[in-house]
């Protein structure tokens, strides 16, 4: 079900544990323009980037 939802919004989502030196409530967003964004908080590092056009075909 999650995979279906993510493919419908055309984003690659990658989730990993955040760096151990960051606080649990250190929230931050780093935008990389059209290449995507990094989100930090709640002990997680989430990378969201648009699908490449070749993967949509």
C-alpha positions as CSV (number, residue, x, y, z in Angstrom):
1,X,0.0,0.0,0.0
2,X,2.8,2.5,0.9
3,X,4.6,1.8,-2.4
4,X,1.4,2.5,-4.3
5,X,1.0,5.9,-2.5
6,X,4.6,6.9,-3.1
7,X,4.4,6.0,-6.8
8,X,1.3,8.1,-7.1
9,X,3.1,11.2,-5.8
10,X,6.2,10.5,-8.0
11,X,8.8,10.8,-5.2
12,X,11.7,8.6,-4.2
13,X,11.7,8.4,-0.4
14,X,14.7,7.2,1.5
15,X,14.6,7.0,5.3
16,X,17.5,6.3,7.6
17,X,18.5,7.0,11.2
18,X,19.8,10.5,11.9
19,X,23.3,11.2,13.1
20,X,23.9,10.3,16.7
21,X,25.1,13.8,17.6
22,X,21.8,15.4,16.7
23,X,19.0,15.9,19.2
24,X,15.7,14.0,18.8
25,X,13.9,17.3,18.3
26,X,16.4,18.9,15.9
27,X,14.0,19.6,13.1
28,X,15.6,20.9,9.8
29,X,14.8,21.0,6.1
30,X,17.4,21.3,3.5
31,X,16.1,22.0,0.0
32,X,18.2,21.1,-3.1
33,X,15.9,22.8,-5.7
34,X,14.5,20.4,-8.2
35,X,16.7,17.6,-7.0
36,X,14.7,17.1,-3.8
37,X,14.9,17.9,-0.1
38,X,16.4,16.4,3.1
39,X,14.3,16.4,6.3
40,X,15.7,15.9,9.8
41,X,13.8,15.3,13.0
42,X,12.5,12.7,15.5
43,X,15.8,10.8,15.0
44,X,15.3,10.3,11.3
45,X,16.8,11.6,8.1
46,X,14.4,11.5,5.2
47,X,15.4,12.2,1.6
48,X,12.6,13.0,-0.9
49,X,13.5,13.4,-4.5
50,X,11.4,13.4,-7.7
51,X,11.4,10.2,-9.8
52,X,13.6,10.4,-12.9
53,X,11.6,10.4,-16.1
54,X,13.1,7.1,-17.2
55,X,11.6,5.4,-14.2
56,X,8.1,6.6,-15.0
57,X,8.1,4.7,-18.4
